[in-house]
Amino acid sequence: MVRFCSALLLVLTACNGVIGDGGSGIAAGSGPGDRGGSPGPTLDFECDEGAGFTVGHTPLRRLTAEQYRLTVRDLLGVEALDADTVRTLSLIPDGQVETFASTTLAPDTENVRSYLTLAEDLAAGARARGLESLVSCDRSDEACARSFIEDFGRRAFRRPVASIDGALVDDYLALYQEESAATDADTAFQTLLTAMLLSPHFLYHAETADLDAAVGELAPLDGYSVASRLSFLIWSAGPDDALLDAAEVGDLSDAAGVEEQARAMLDDPRARIGMRRFHEQWLRLSRTKGLERDDPQWRDGMGDTLREEALRFVEHVVFEGEGTLRELFTASYSFPGEGVAELYGVEPAAVPFGRVELDPESRAGILTQPALMAQFGSLFPEVHRGLFVREQLLCDPLPAPPPNVVDLPVEDRTVTSPCSGCHLSMDPIGFGFAAYDDLGRFRPENARQGEVRDTGRLDDPNILGTFDSVPELAENLARSSDIEHCVTVQWVRYATGRHVEAEDACGVDRIEAAFRESGGDIGELLVAIATSEGFRARHVSELE
């Protein structure tokens, strides 16, 4: 086992490109120094249909912490990971593509040690709970071990083990035989679990495409790679047996088959988890973790309560409500947890996180959720709120402020200083939020004190003009083609774990057109992404 794990550690630290046989078409990543953590590019590119369909560069990625957690949970059949395992997992930081978790860098030595600890602890925990839940046959029988390697390995590696390397099943079986002879059968199975959970084929999004079937610059992914992309997009976890079976029989070889599977997956309760993960990252709701406010209405743990409220609101909109972008931005109801209804000035529901109706004159969808308002604090909130709308909702990134920037009054920031170019793009938007304090309470009297203004302005080609309330801004955004475009881009970033590039322009346009035709239906947006050519293929240059 020591020799086996040492070899795996070497492979992990060297994983900057291909996993497996280079002739198999498993795509290379960019390794250290790629664009995974850098600021996102501007989106000022257009589709050139005459140039032929292309797709941007897709680097080799590791599972994010959340993908790891959810995938292991499904593999081992546990409801939740224990506190020590969660703590170890937190020691392996995720990279980022804009606000989305995506890790493309090779792990350093400490990361690899953490992966080893995770694999050992998870395998030990599985043994302590009883291996019968994972292995129903006689564990002292080599045929049982082979069956486990093939069955568990297919789910862990998200494809048949033998398809990766014809000798890999025998290699794992030899490990079982060695450990079984030296110790006992249960220890041998524990060792197998450890080795498989440490394998690059588990830890990485390894994808296989068919160069022989390439059309132009695109090579189609095999069914197992499509199954993985689908499951991590919709469920934020690895594919189950049914999805792998669909890949095996060729049901994911065309857009129609992928659409059928995607729709079925959206009807599965696990889709709620994937929907929460996207919105938590897109709306930066994790900023409320551990949040503290010096206010009589603030309770211990309220930051987590606010985040949960926002995520339950999203869940309801998508799965019980109209499911549209418009409802996400304009709905005048929410699901406040304990102590939060008071922030709205309404009576709480009969149960925590029950639905309450809100005043449509002051409350509009996600924009007026306390989870959004509270994350920006009370110091220059108009700057941060305006920047949020610009970057997260309109995909209009602004450059970082210069070092050692000094605090300036509103007029100096927006009119006379060198900073006015950027601040004119965000501060006027933020002024429209002035009636909301740093807990998200609606206090219009505060908006008329001092230098703070209560009328906002959004200078955007498709949403030009002033707005007198956040609900008015929300209405303007909800009917804007710019926000449809940005939400499409944000979901494509999340789905692919990379920046959207000029090569993606035509693909994004087609997805956006389908989204618009659906009336802004969020589920239909995911179906459009899943069935798109770019989602089901890789660029030929990455495979040669």
Summary of the structure (lengths in Angstrom):
residues: 544
radius of gyration: 25.0
end to end distance: 34.7
largest distance: 79.8
contacts: 1782
relative contact order: 0.12
helix: 55%
strand: 6%
